[in-house]
């Protein structure tokens, strides 16, 4: 567990702001603020991966609930990413639709 979820971050926070905060607890391997794909605006959370697992645990214990730029951070171990279903997975088969096809009376 070296990857952390950080939620409730201010929309104005930059990657550098978060690096400055989390680097006090150890070396950061990666940091990514999640952004809206259309507006490119922050969605208010990020993922941070630290080099050392103990450093990540220390950061979680210390920073969870801490005030950061006027907001109370949520810092926790990141859960493994679940596979997203594709469009075809949701269709169900047999074409779907409104039932307006051949053989309908």
Backbone atoms as SQL, in Angstrom:
CREATE TABLE atoms (id INTEGER PRIMARY KEY, chain TEXT, resi INTEGER, resn TEXT, atom TEXT, x REAL, y REAL, z REAL);
INSERT INTO atoms VALUES
  (1, 'A', 1, 'UNK', 'N', 0.854, -1.186, 0.000),
  (2, 'A', 1, 'UNK', 'CA', 0.000, 0.000, 0.000),
  (3, 'A', 1, 'UNK', 'C', 0.888, 1.233, 0.000),
  (4, 'A', 2, 'UNK', 'N', 1.123, 1.730, -1.160),
  (5, 'A', 2, 'UNK', 'CA', 1.857, 2.988, -1.258),
  (6, 'A', 2, 'UNK', 'C', 1.023, 4.036, -1.946),
  (7, 'A', 3, 'UNK', 'N', -0.094, 3.612, -2.528),
  (8, 'A', 3, 'UNK', 'CA', -0.937, 4.536, -3.270),
  (9, 'A', 3, 'UNK', 'C', -2.068, 5.023, -2.372),
  (10, 'A', 4, 'UNK', 'N', -2.261, 6.335, -2.382),
  (11, 'A', 4, 'UNK', 'CA', -3.268, 6.964, -1.531),
  (12, 'A', 4, 'UNK', 'C', -4.284, 7.719, -2.364),
  (13, 'A', 5, 'UNK', 'N', -5.501, 7.726, -1.857),
  (14, 'A', 5, 'UNK', 'CA', -6.576, 8.558, -2.389),
  (15, 'A', 5, 'UNK', 'C', -6.622, 9.795, -1.507),
  (16, 'A', 6, 'UNK', 'N', -6.658, 10.962, -2.129),
  (17, 'A', 6, 'UNK', 'CA', -6.774, 12.211, -1.381),
  (18, 'A', 6, 'UNK', 'C', -7.999, 12.947, -1.915),
  (19, 'A', 7, 'UNK', 'N', -9.014, 13.095, -1.066),
  (20, 'A', 7, 'UNK', 'CA', -10.252, 13.732, -1.479),
  (21, 'A', 7, 'UNK', 'C', -10.488, 15.042, -0.767),
  (22, 'A', 8, 'UNK', 'N', -11.471, 15.758, -1.260),
  (23, 'A', 8, 'UNK', 'CA', -11.876, 17.056, -0.714),
  (24, 'A', 8, 'UNK', 'C', -10.767, 18.093, -0.841),
  (25, 'A', 9, 'UNK', 'N', -10.012, 17.998, -1.929),
  (26, 'A', 9, 'UNK', 'CA', -8.980, 19.023, -2.135),
  (27, 'A', 9, 'UNK', 'C', -9.621, 20.226, -2.833),
  (28, 'A', 10, 'UNK', 'N', -9.160, 21.424, -2.506),
  (29, 'A', 10, 'UNK', 'CA', -9.724, 22.617, -3.153),
  (30, 'A', 10, 'UNK', 'C', -9.476, 22.582, -4.657),
  (31, 'A', 11, 'UNK', 'N', -10.422, 23.090, -5.411),
  (32, 'A', 11, 'UNK', 'CA', -10.285, 23.119, -6.864),
  (33, 'A', 11, 'UNK', 'C', -9.091, 23.960, -7.301),
  (34, 'A', 12, 'UNK', 'N', -8.689, 24.899, -6.469),
  (35, 'A', 12, 'UNK', 'CA', -7.572, 25.775, -6.819),
  (36, 'A', 12, 'UNK', 'C', -6.208, 25.162, -6.496),
  (37, 'A', 13, 'UNK', 'N', -6.181, 24.029, -5.800),
  (38, 'A', 13, 'UNK', 'CA', -4.905, 23.401, -5.419),
  (39, 'A', 13, 'UNK', 'C', -4.189, 22.879, -6.657),
  (40, 'A', 14, 'UNK', 'N', -2.880, 23.078, -6.687),
  (41, 'A', 14, 'UNK', 'CA', -2.063, 22.600, -7.804),
  (42, 'A', 14, 'UNK', 'C', -1.300, 21.349, -7.374),
  (43, 'A', 15, 'UNK', 'N', -0.733, 20.661, -8.358),
  (44, 'A', 15, 'UNK', 'CA', 0.093, 19.506, -8.039),
  (45, 'A', 15, 'UNK', 'C', 1.249, 19.914, -7.140),
  (46, 'A', 16, 'UNK', 'N', 1.798, 21.094, -7.376),
  (47, 'A', 16, 'UNK', 'CA', 2.924, 21.550, -6.557),
  (48, 'A', 16, 'UNK', 'C', 2.487, 21.781, -5.112),
  (49, 'A', 17, 'UNK', 'N', 1.295, 22.327, -4.904),
  (50, 'A', 17, 'UNK', 'CA', 0.776, 22.514, -3.536),
  (51, 'A', 17, 'UNK', 'C', 0.717, 21.176, -2.808),
  (52, 'A', 18, 'UNK', 'N', 0.226, 20.158, -3.498),
  (53, 'A', 18, 'UNK', 'CA', 0.096, 18.831, -2.882),
  (54, 'A', 18, 'UNK', 'C', 1.456, 18.169, -2.687),
  (55, 'A', 19, 'UNK', 'N', 2.351, 18.359, -3.640),
  (56, 'A', 19, 'UNK', 'CA', 3.717, 17.827, -3.482),
  (57, 'A', 19, 'UNK', 'C', 4.385, 18.437, -2.254),
  (58, 'A', 20, 'UNK', 'N', 4.218, 19.729, -2.099),
  (59, 'A', 20, 'UNK', 'CA', 4.824, 20.402, -0.943),
  (60, 'A', 20, 'UNK', 'C', 4.294, 19.830, 0.372),
  (61, 'A', 21, 'UNK', 'N', 2.993, 19.573, 0.420),
  (62, 'A', 21, 'UNK', 'CA', 2.379, 19.049, 1.634),
  (63, 'A', 21, 'UNK', 'C', 2.813, 17.610, 1.912),
  (64, 'A', 22, 'UNK', 'N', 2.730, 16.734, 0.918),
  (65, 'A', 22, 'UNK', 'CA', 2.992, 15.315, 1.131),
  (66, 'A', 22, 'UNK', 'C', 4.477, 14.969, 1.172),
  (67, 'A', 23, 'UNK', 'N', 5.331, 15.782, 0.572),
  (68, 'A', 23, 'UNK', 'CA', 6.761, 15.477, 0.575),
  (69, 'A', 23, 'UNK', 'C', 7.374, 15.617, 1.969),
  (70, 'A', 24, 'UNK', 'N', 6.659, 16.252, 2.887),
  (71, 'A', 24, 'UNK', 'CA', 7.129, 16.320, 4.276),
  (72, 'A', 24, 'UNK', 'C', 7.163, 14.935, 4.921),
  (73, 'A', 25, 'UNK', 'N', 6.423, 13.974, 4.341),
  (74, 'A', 25, 'UNK', 'CA', 6.308, 12.641, 4.924),
  (75, 'A', 25, 'UNK', 'C', 7.111, 11.595, 4.174),
  (76, 'A', 26, 'UNK', 'N', 7.700, 11.949, 3.058),
  (77, 'A', 26, 'UNK', 'CA', 8.528, 11.010, 2.310),
  (78, 'A', 26, 'UNK', 'C', 8.562, 11.362, 0.836),
  (79, 'A', 27, 'UNK', 'N', 9.283, 10.530, 0.090),
  (80, 'A', 27, 'UNK', 'CA', 9.463, 10.769, -1.338),
  (81, 'A', 27, 'UNK', 'C', 8.223, 10.345, -2.120),
  (82, 'A', 28, 'UNK', 'N', 7.781, 11.228, -3.000),
  (83, 'A', 28, 'UNK', 'CA', 6.595, 10.976, -3.823),
  (84, 'A', 28, 'UNK', 'C', 7.031, 10.374, -5.152),
  (85, 'A', 29, 'UNK', 'N', 6.420, 9.239, -5.490),
  (86, 'A', 29, 'UNK', 'CA', 6.720, 8.587, -6.760),
  (87, 'A', 29, 'UNK', 'C', 5.858, 9.157, -7.880),
  (88, 'A', 30, 'UNK', 'N', 4.571, 9.371, -7.599),
  (89, 'A', 30, 'UNK', 'CA', 3.679, 9.949, -8.604),
  (90, 'A', 30, 'UNK', 'C', 2.540, 10.682, -7.912),
  (91, 'A', 31, 'UNK', 'N', 2.009, 11.680, -8.602),
  (92, 'A', 31, 'UNK', 'CA', 0.891, 12.468, -8.094),
  (93, 'A', 31, 'UNK', 'C', 0.049, 12.880, -9.291),
  (94, 'A', 32, 'UNK', 'N', -1.250, 12.602, -9.212),
  (95, 'A', 32, 'UNK', 'CA', -2.130, 12.962, -10.335),
  (96, 'A', 32, 'UNK', 'C', -3.435, 13.502, -9.800),
  (97, 'A', 33, 'UNK', 'N', -3.705, 14.766, -10.106),
  (98, 'A', 33, 'UNK', 'CA', -5.004, 15.364, -9.803),
  (99, 'A', 33, 'UNK', 'C', -5.958, 14.911, -10.898),
  (100, 'A', 34, 'UNK', 'N', -7.095, 14.385, -10.506),
  (101, 'A', 34, 'UNK', 'CA', -8.078, 13.901, -11.473),
  (102, 'A', 34, 'UNK', 'C', -8.896, 15.094, -11.961),
  (103, 'A', 35, 'UNK', 'N', -8.976, 15.213, -13.292),
  (104, 'A', 35, 'UNK', 'CA', -9.670, 16.357, -13.891),
  (105, 'A', 35, 'UNK', 'C', -10.824, 15.893, -14.758),
  (106, 'A', 36, 'UNK', 'N', -11.813, 16.760, -14.903),
  (107, 'A', 36, 'UNK', 'CA', -12.939, 16.503, -15.786),
  (108, 'A', 36, 'UNK', 'C', -12.413, 16.438, -17.209),
  (109, 'A', 37, 'UNK', 'N', -12.829, 15.425, -17.960),
  (110, 'A', 37, 'UNK', 'CA', -12.279, 15.249, -19.308),
  (111, 'A', 37, 'UNK', 'C', -12.706, 16.316, -20.291),
  (112, 'A', 38, 'UNK', 'N', -13.792, 17.010, -20.019),
  (113, 'A', 38, 'UNK', 'CA', -14.269, 18.035, -20.952),
  (114, 'A', 38, 'UNK', 'C', -13.805, 19.435, -20.569),
  (115, 'A', 39, 'UNK', 'N', -13.876, 19.767, -19.282),
  (116, 'A', 39, 'UNK', 'CA', -13.530, 21.119, -18.846),
  (117, 'A', 39, 'UNK', 'C', -12.087, 21.253, -18.375),
  (118, 'A', 40, 'UNK', 'N', -11.430, 20.105, -18.115),
  (119, 'A', 40, 'UNK', 'CA', -10.067, 20.090, -17.574),
  (120, 'A', 40, 'UNK', 'C', -9.990, 20.696, -16.170),
  (121, 'A', 41, 'UNK', 'N', -11.131, 20.862, -15.517),
  (122, 'A', 41, 'UNK', 'CA', -11.178, 21.400, -14.151),
  (123, 'A', 41, 'UNK', 'C', -10.988, 20.251, -13.163),
  (124, 'A', 42, 'UNK', 'N', -10.312, 20.523, -12.064),
  (125, 'A', 42, 'UNK', 'CA', -10.103, 19.519, -11.024),
  (126, 'A', 42, 'UNK', 'C', -11.439, 18.973, -10.542),
  (127, 'A', 43, 'UNK', 'N', -11.472, 17.672, -10.270),
  (128, 'A', 43, 'UNK', 'CA', -12.684, 17.050, -9.733),
  (129, 'A', 43, 'UNK', 'C', -12.632, 16.991, -8.207),
  (130, 'A', 44, 'UNK', 'N', -11.576, 17.548, -7.611),
  (131, 'A', 44, 'UNK', 'CA', -11.501, 17.640, -6.157),
  (132, 'A', 44, 'UNK', 'C', -10.853, 16.451, -5.469),
  (133, 'A', 45, 'UNK', 'N', -10.187, 15.589, -6.254),
  (134, 'A', 45, 'UNK', 'CA', -9.448, 14.501, -5.632),
  (135, 'A', 45, 'UNK', 'C', -8.239, 14.138, -6.483),
  (136, 'A', 46, 'UNK', 'N', -7.319, 13.400, -5.856),
  (137, 'A', 46, 'UNK', 'CA', -6.112, 12.997, -6.559),
  (138, 'A', 46, 'UNK', 'C', -5.628, 11.662, -6.019),
  (139, 'A', 47, 'UNK', 'N', -4.642, 11.110, -6.694),
  (140, 'A', 47, 'UNK', 'CA', -3.976, 9.902, -6.243),
  (141, 'A', 47, 'UNK', 'C', -2.496, 10.208, -6.105),
  (142, 'A', 48, 'UNK', 'N', -1.932, 9.780, -4.987),
  (143, 'A', 48, 'UNK', 'CA', -0.512, 9.992, -4.720),
  (144, 'A', 48, 'UNK', 'C', 0.103, 8.648, -4.381),
  (145, 'A', 49, 'UNK', 'N', 1.227, 8.351, -5.029),
  (146, 'A', 49, 'UNK', 'CA', 1.953, 7.131, -4.718),
  (147, 'A', 49, 'UNK', 'C', 3.301, 7.523, -4.132),
  (148, 'A', 50, 'UNK', 'N', 3.600, 6.957, -2.978),
  (149, 'A', 50, 'UNK', 'CA', 4.861, 7.254, -2.315),
  (150, 'A', 50, 'UNK', 'C', 5.815, 6.087, -2.509),
  (151, 'A', 51, 'UNK', 'N', 7.115, 6.373, -2.444),
  (152, 'A', 51, 'UNK', 'CA', 8.142, 5.365, -2.653),
  (153, 'A', 51, 'UNK', 'C', 8.121, 4.334, -1.519),
  (154, 'A', 52, 'UNK', 'N', 7.961, 4.779, -0.281),
  (155, 'A', 52, 'UNK', 'CA', 8.018, 3.896, 0.878),
  (156, 'A', 52, 'UNK', 'C', 6.636, 3.720, 1.504),
  (157, 'A', 53, 'UNK', 'N', 6.278, 2.483, 1.780),
  (158, 'A', 53, 'UNK', 'CA', 4.966, 2.169, 2.339),
  (159, 'A', 53, 'UNK', 'C', 4.765, 2.797, 3.720),
  (160, 'A', 54, 'UNK', 'N', 5.807, 2.792, 4.539),
  (161, 'A', 54, 'UNK', 'CA', 5.691, 3.387, 5.884),
  (162, 'A', 54, 'UNK', 'C', 5.458, 4.892, 5.816),
  (163, 'A', 55, 'UNK', 'N', 6.061, 5.540, 4.829),
  (164, 'A', 55, 'UNK', 'CA', 5.838, 6.976, 4.645),
  (165, 'A', 55, 'UNK', 'C', 4.388, 7.247, 4.273),
  (166, 'A', 56, 'UNK', 'N', 3.824, 6.380, 3.422),
  (167, 'A', 56, 'UNK', 'CA', 2.423, 6.538, 3.024),
  (168, 'A', 56, 'UNK', 'C', 1.500, 6.375, 4.236),
  (169, 'A', 57, 'UNK', 'N', 1.770, 5.370, 5.066),
  (170, 'A', 57, 'UNK', 'CA', 0.961, 5.156, 6.268),
  (171, 'A', 57, 'UNK', 'C', 1.052, 6.352, 7.212),
  (172, 'A', 58, 'UNK', 'N', 2.247, 6.915, 7.332),
  (173, 'A', 58, 'UNK', 'CA', 2.446, 8.082, 8.194),
  (174, 'A', 58, 'UNK', 'C', 1.671, 9.286, 7.648),
  (175, 'A', 59, 'UNK', 'N', 1.703, 9.476, 6.338),
  (176, 'A', 59, 'UNK', 'CA', 0.975, 10.589, 5.713),
  (177, 'A', 59, 'UNK', 'C', -0.531, 10.436, 5.925),
  (178, 'A', 60, 'UNK', 'N', -1.044, 9.204, 5.772),
  (179, 'A', 60, 'UNK', 'CA', -2.477, 8.968, 5.978),
  (180, 'A', 60, 'UNK', 'C', -2.865, 9.289, 7.412),
  (181, 'A', 61, 'UNK', 'N', -2.088, 8.775, 8.358),
  (182, 'A', 61, 'UNK', 'CA', -2.401, 8.980, 9.780),
  (183, 'A', 61, 'UNK', 'C', -2.362, 10.452, 10.169),
  (184, 'A', 62, 'UNK', 'N', -1.450, 11.202, 9.571),
  (185, 'A', 62, 'UNK', 'CA', -1.271, 12.605, 9.950),
  (186, 'A', 62, 'UNK', 'C', -2.188, 13.555, 9.188),
  (187, 'A', 63, 'UNK', 'N', -2.393, 13.311, 7.906),
  (188, 'A', 63, 'UNK', 'CA', -3.082, 14.286, 7.062),
  (189, 'A', 63, 'UNK', 'C', -4.585, 14.059, 6.907),
  (190, 'A', 64, 'UNK', 'N', -5.087, 12.870, 7.227),
  (191, 'A', 64, 'UNK', 'CA', -6.522, 12.632, 7.122),
  (192, 'A', 64, 'UNK', 'C', -7.267, 13.542, 8.101),
  (193, 'A', 65, 'UNK', 'N', -8.151, 14.374, 7.576),
  (194, 'A', 65, 'UNK', 'CA', -8.907, 15.320, 8.399),
  (195, 'A', 65, 'UNK', 'C', -8.215, 16.659, 8.600),
  (196, 'A', 66, 'UNK', 'N', -6.987, 16.786, 8.122),
  (197, 'A', 66, 'UNK', 'CA', -6.233, 18.030, 8.295),
  (198, 'A', 66, 'UNK', 'C', -6.770, 19.119, 7.362),
  (199, 'A', 67, 'UNK', 'N', -6.774, 20.350, 7.860),
  (200, 'A', 67, 'UNK', 'CA', -7.191, 21.490, 7.059),
  (201, 'A', 67, 'UNK', 'C', -6.110, 21.809, 6.028),
  (202, 'A', 68, 'UNK', 'N', -6.522, 21.923, 4.773),
  (203, 'A', 68, 'UNK', 'CA', -5.610, 22.266, 3.685),
  (204, 'A', 68, 'UNK', 'C', -6.308, 23.278, 2.801),
  (205, 'A', 69, 'UNK', 'N', -5.825, 24.489, 2.798),
  (206, 'A', 69, 'UNK', 'CA', -6.385, 25.582, 2.001),
  (207, 'A', 69, 'UNK', 'C', -7.886, 25.762, 2.284),
  (208, 'A', 70, 'UNK', 'N', -8.263, 25.597, 3.542),
  (209, 'A', 70, 'UNK', 'CA', -9.645, 25.836, 3.946),
  (210, 'A', 70, 'UNK', 'C', -10.580, 24.645, 3.840),
  (211, 'A', 71, 'UNK', 'N', -10.073, 23.474, 3.453),
  (212, 'A', 71, 'UNK', 'CA', -10.907, 22.270, 3.356),
  (213, 'A', 71, 'UNK', 'C', -10.266, 21.137, 4.161),
  (214, 'A', 72, 'UNK', 'N', -11.100, 20.282, 4.705),
  (215, 'A', 72, 'UNK', 'CA', -10.636, 19.146, 5.490),
  (216, 'A', 72, 'UNK', 'C', -10.363, 17.967, 4.553),
  (217, 'A', 73, 'UNK', 'N', -9.092, 17.567, 4.446),
  (218, 'A', 73, 'UNK', 'CA', -8.703, 16.507, 3.519),
  (219, 'A', 73, 'UNK', 'C', -9.209, 15.140, 3.954),
  (220, 'A', 74, 'UNK', 'N', -9.491, 14.299, 2.981),
  (221, 'A', 74, 'UNK', 'CA', -9.750, 12.880, 3.205),
  (222, 'A', 74, 'UNK', 'C', -8.574, 12.139, 2.590),
  (223, 'A', 75, 'UNK', 'N', -7.808, 11.453, 3.416),
  (224, 'A', 75, 'UNK', 'CA', -6.636, 10.732, 2.931),
  (225, 'A', 75, 'UNK', 'C', -6.777, 9.280, 3.363),
  (226, 'A', 76, 'UNK', 'N', -6.727, 8.359, 2.400),
  (227, 'A', 76, 'UNK', 'CA', -6.903, 6.940, 2.693),
  (228, 'A', 76, 'UNK', 'C', -6.129, 6.108, 1.690),
  (229, 'A', 77, 'UNK', 'N', -5.994, 4.842, 2.013),
  (230, 'A', 77, 'UNK', 'CA', -5.379, 3.906, 1.079),
  (231, 'A', 77, 'UNK', 'C', -6.255, 3.810, -0.161),
  (232, 'A', 78, 'UNK', 'N', -5.639, 3.874, -1.324),
  (233, 'A', 78, 'UNK', 'CA', -6.396, 3.780, -2.579),
  (234, 'A', 78, 'UNK', 'C', -6.818, 2.338, -2.800),
  (235, 'A', 79, 'UNK', 'N', -8.066, 2.146, -3.187),
  (236, 'A', 79, 'UNK', 'CA', -8.559, 0.810, -3.522),
  (237, 'A', 79, 'UNK', 'C', -8.151, 0.482, -4.949),
  (238, 'A', 80, 'UNK', 'N', -7.989, -0.790, -5.264),
  (239, 'A', 80, 'UNK', 'CA', -7.649, -1.152, -6.649),
  (240, 'A', 80, 'UNK', 'C', -8.738, -0.684, -7.603),
  (241, 'A', 81, 'UNK', 'N', -8.323, -0.238, -8.773),
  (242, 'A', 81, 'UNK', 'CA', -9.268, 0.261, -9.771),
  (243, 'A', 81, 'UNK', 'C', -10.074, -0.896, -10.329),
  (244, 'A', 82, 'UNK', 'N', -11.388, -0.717, -10.407),
  (245, 'A', 82, 'UNK', 'CA', -12.249, -1.745, -10.958),
  (246, 'A', 82, 'UNK', 'C', -12.333, -1.578, -12.468),
  (247, 'A', 83, 'UNK', 'N', -12.476, -2.700, -13.148),
  (248, 'A', 83, 'UNK', 'CA', -12.618, -2.664, -14.606),
  (249, 'A', 83, 'UNK', 'C', -13.945, -2.009, -14.945),
  (250, 'A', 84, 'UNK', 'N', -13.903, -1.051, -15.822),
  (251, 'A', 84, 'UNK', 'CA', -15.133, -0.395, -16.261),
  (252, 'A', 84, 'UNK', 'C', -15.790, -1.227, -17.325),
  (253, 'A', 85, 'UNK', 'N', -17.111, -1.224, -17.308),
  (254, 'A', 85, 'UNK', 'CA', -17.853, -1.947, -18.334),
  (255, 'A', 85, 'UNK', 'C', -17.906, -1.105, -19.598),
  (256, 'A', 86, 'UNK', 'N', -17.795, -1.775, -20.724),
  (257, 'A', 86, 'UNK', 'CA', -17.867, -1.046, -21.986),
  (258, 'A', 86, 'UNK', 'C', -19.327, -0.866, -22.379),
  (259, 'A', 87, 'UNK', 'N', -19.562, -0.086, -23.407),
  (260, 'A', 87, 'UNK', 'CA', -20.917, 0.146, -23.896),
  (261, 'A', 87, 'UNK', 'C', -21.571, -1.178, -24.291),
  (262, 'A', 88, 'UNK', 'N', -20.821, -2.034, -24.976),
  (263, 'A', 88, 'UNK', 'CA', -21.377, -3.308, -25.432),
  (264, 'A', 88, 'UNK', 'C', -21.777, -4.202, -24.265),
  (265, 'A', 89, 'UNK', 'N', -21.064, -4.137, -23.143),
  (266, 'A', 89, 'UNK', 'CA', -21.404, -4.934, -21.969),
  (267, 'A', 89, 'UNK', 'C', -22.770, -4.553, -21.419),
  (268, 'A', 90, 'UNK', 'N', -23.173, -3.310, -21.575),
  (269, 'A', 90, 'UNK', 'CA', -24.433, -2.835, -20.999),
  (270, 'A', 90, 'UNK', 'C', -25.634, -3.103, -21.903),
  (271, 'A', 91, 'UNK', 'N', -25.391, -3.394, -23.168),
  (272, 'A', 91, 'UNK', 'CA', -26.506, -3.565, -24.109),
  (273, 'A', 91, 'UNK', 'C', -27.327, -4.806, -23.837),
  (274, 'A', 92, 'UNK', 'N', -26.720, -5.848, -23.364),
  (275, 'A', 92, 'UNK', 'CA', -27.468, -7.025, -23.003),
  (276, 'A', 92, 'UNK', 'C', -27.639, -8.043, -24.110),
  (277, 'A', 93, 'UNK', 'N', -27.555, -7.686, -25.344),
  (278, 'A', 93, 'UNK', 'CA', -27.676, -8.645, -26.429),
  (279, 'A', 93, 'UNK', 'C', -29.007, -8.545, -27.151),
  (280, 'A', 94, 'UNK', 'N', -29.133, -9.281, -28.214),
  (281, 'A', 94, 'UNK', 'CA', -30.329, -9.305, -29.050),
  (282, 'A', 94, 'UNK', 'C', -30.707, -7.912, -29.549),
  (283, 'A', 95, 'UNK', 'N', -29.766, -7.040, -29.662),
  (284, 'A', 95, 'UNK', 'CA', -30.002, -5.755, -30.303),
  (285, 'A', 95, 'UNK', 'C', -30.630, -4.691, -29.450),
  (286, 'A', 96, 'UNK', 'N', -31.412, -5.030, -28.469),
  (287, 'A', 96, 'UNK', 'CA', -32.053, -4.001, -27.640),
  (288, 'A', 96, 'UNK', 'C', -33.035, -3.201, -28.467),
  (289, 'A', 97, 'UNK', 'N', -33.143, -1.945, -28.181),
  (290, 'A', 97, 'UNK', 'CA', -34.007, -1.073, -28.962),
  (291, 'A', 97, 'UNK', 'C', -35.440, -1.077, -28.476),
  (292, 'A', 98, 'UNK', 'N', -36.319, -0.567, -29.295),
  (293, 'A', 98, 'UNK', 'CA', -37.727, -0.381, -28.909),
  (294, 'A', 98, 'UNK', 'C', -38.626, -1.519, -29.417),
  (295, 'A', 99, 'UNK', 'N', -38.058, -2.586, -29.883),
  (296, 'A', 99, 'UNK', 'CA', -38.875, -3.693, -30.333),
  (297, 'A', 99, 'UNK', 'C', -39.491, -3.468, -31.709),
  (298, 'A', 100, 'UNK', 'N', -38.891, -2.587, -32.480),
  (299, 'A', 100, 'UNK', 'CA', -39.436, -2.290, -33.824),
  (300, 'A', 100, 'UNK', 'C', -38.576, -2.984, -34.849),
  (301, 'A', 101, 'UNK', 'N', -38.709, -4.250, -34.967),
  (302, 'A', 101, 'UNK', 'CA', -37.898, -4.970, -35.931),
  (303, 'A', 101, 'UNK', 'C', -38.731, -5.973, -36.680),
  (304, 'A', 102, 'UNK', 'N', -38.060, -6.808, -37.413),
  (305, 'A', 102, 'UNK', 'CA', -38.751, -7.837, -38.186),
  (306, 'A', 102, 'UNK', 'C', -39.500, -8.774, -37.240),
  (307, 'A', 103, 'UNK', 'N', -40.643, -9.195, -37.668),
  (308, 'A', 103, 'UNK', 'CA', -41.403, -10.163, -36.912),
  (309, 'A', 103, 'UNK', 'C', -42.334, -9.548, -35.873),
  (310, 'A', 104, 'UNK', 'N', -42.350, -8.263, -35.764),
  (311, 'A', 104, 'UNK', 'CA', -43.216, -7.624, -34.778),
  (312, 'A', 104, 'UNK', 'C', -44.582, -7.364, -35.383),
  (313, 'A', 105, 'UNK', 'N', -45.615, -7.605, -34.624),
  (314, 'A', 105, 'UNK', 'CA', -46.978, -7.435, -35.147),
  (315, 'A', 105, 'UNK', 'C', -47.682, -6.320, -34.464);
